[in-house]
Amino acid sequence: MGEEVVDGVIVNIEMIDEEERERNNDKIMNQENETNNGEEKEKGTPLTEHFHRMDSLDKEASRVSGMPAVSKVLSTAAILQLAFQSIGVVYGDIGTSPLYVFASTFADRTPNRSDIIGALSLIIYTLTLFPLIKYVFIVLWANDNGEGGTFALYSLICRHSNVNAIPSQQTEVMEISAYKLELPNKHLRRAEKIRNALERSSFAKTGLLWLALLGTCMVIGDGILTPCISVLSAVDGVKKIDAGLSKDAIAMISIAILVVLFSIQRFGTDKVGYTFAPVILVWFIFIGTVGISNLIRHDSSVLKAFNPLYIVSYFKSDLKKAWISLGGVVLCMTGTEAMFADLGHFSVRPIQIAFTGLVYPCLICAYVGQAAYLSKFPGDVPDAFYKSTPEVVYWPMFTVAVLASIIASQAMISATFAIVKQSMALGCFPRVKVVHTSSKHEGQVYIPEINFLLLLACVFVTASFKDTTNIGNAYGIAVVAVMLVTSSLLTIIMLMIWQLSLALVTLFILVFVSFELLYFSSVLYKFTTGGYLPLAFAAFLFFIMYVWHYVQTKRHAFEVEKKVSMEYLNSLGSSLGITRVPGVGLLYTELTQGIPAIFPHFLTNVPAIHSILVFVSVKYLPINKVPPEERFLLRRVGPKEYKMYRCIARYGYRDRRVGNMEFEELLMEHLKNFILQENSDREEKREEVQSEIRFLEMSREAGVVYLLGHSEVKASEESNLFKKVIVNYVYDFLRRNFRQGFVDLQIPNKNLLQVGMNYYI
């Protein structure tokens, strides 16, 4: 365990124990010797920290040593600063929920006083149970080295068991050193049984991936519905000017705001980030103060709603209506998932401080105040927020409400961009253009294609529904579905990684999962009145992601099956049977061992090959970041005179891909280090090493050419009709209409050489 100072912040760093490292190396070497892949290995070369001499890089490519520890030691001032910034980024969505909760709860009836108190009691304990207890004090700790979200939970499980179902990732990512947790021994046997059961079951592996994809799709659906309901609810206050303003007019104003909102996305959130927090802070102060004022002015007796027995009375009075109203109550915790999804921008402690110190008390005051007003004027429930706002602060409140709704929308749109980037990096989404809008924060990205599709979806939803009630019905399904996914994955983490007692896990399921299922049953009741919308969005997105993942998996299996043997390469000789011209050729392949099937096609179709040839495999690991010093893994392919190397470039799902010039510089630098490292104990070979490095530099000066296989994926002749449609038409449509591989790899056209090949799966 060591410490490193980064930008004035002390960062704890966990390193593998040296003896453990040697044991791992010996174990891997023995395994690789038993699995002879035909590649020659030089004898007697020492293992070094970053360049392990192995026949196969499959296992090593998924092991990252010396990663930063999961926590940063921050000063009190830094924690408070992050807590302030999180107010604007994280809490805009849940902060604007008072605009529509009571209206959605009693959408089809005028409540009496006991109904209002019962609904208020439900709101109070929903906010307490889920955002406060479940997320702030439990879920936030299930982070992926400081990153949150559905994929963080999935990757955490993958690292502690071999259940990863992502293409080219079927390796022991659980061996990544920095993510080893010190697990207690008390429940270790049970955890091992669960791990073994998951690893043996292909159904469990697929189910976990599907669960992660479903959660991702629901978050994207949330990103569509949040702008619609937030902006519509805020703009609804313009009725103060003209009470006869139609729904169509309000919808058109909302659409205009949405168009502007999505138009400015390309500028990124970094430049305006500091303006978000003050606006949302003013918003929370406003709603909290107005709530206290309403409580004093109207009916302070509603405070008895803090007694949970009023929930029982509420359900006893009319069970069915109370159950239906849960679909509106659940909207009080919209945006709760943002606390976990945006964790990477902050850390656990600042988010906890911001929620418990400001957000939670202000929200409670706002709902208590609205209930106090409605107990006197129950007929105003369709417009409870603005009707309960005192005349003297009405227009300031309206202005801040519109700004707050825009900011809430911005937060979910940014989260959608981030989660699409994660999905794409892990091979579960077609390639799209990712623009990094901040040099300081790698997580802040902008995706033009997704931005345009989100705009179309938001305009369609707003123009079609024109009313927050029906959108609220849809919104509730998205909110609760994501919570159920989080609870399911968290239960596995509790049993297998945290190794909690069965009593605690059972208590978690009874208290949280059972109530989430109750809420989910209520929102599903409103399926025909808008509830179908997020399920339709999720089904469409899931289909796209599943098709892409399925074909990518089969494509990788085809490459593994058709790889060329080393005997073929040795038969060609050092000249590879053709002319070797000065220069460096980077041949991209998904394989981490063996010669790709595309290589003979290059030799057949191209009359010459470069004097230095590097097989490059870009490998995305289910972790958030890979340290720059461990970005590349290198080794030789064939004898030294072949001048051929293998390079695996490793990225986490939040890593930023560098441009081609920077990539070339880093690769050449690591190649030189590799050549030096493998001969570090051989003084007699110093001149030979220097000669090889000079040859490498001369080849680089002659030019770098990127060799890429242009693959056409087709279903095999014996495939059934459904598979042929999926592969030959759906996947082909996605591949042709999204970004091509060389664009995604940031390869310049002038340096690109492609050879076509058909893949039959």
Disulfide bonds with the S-S distance in Angstrom:
none
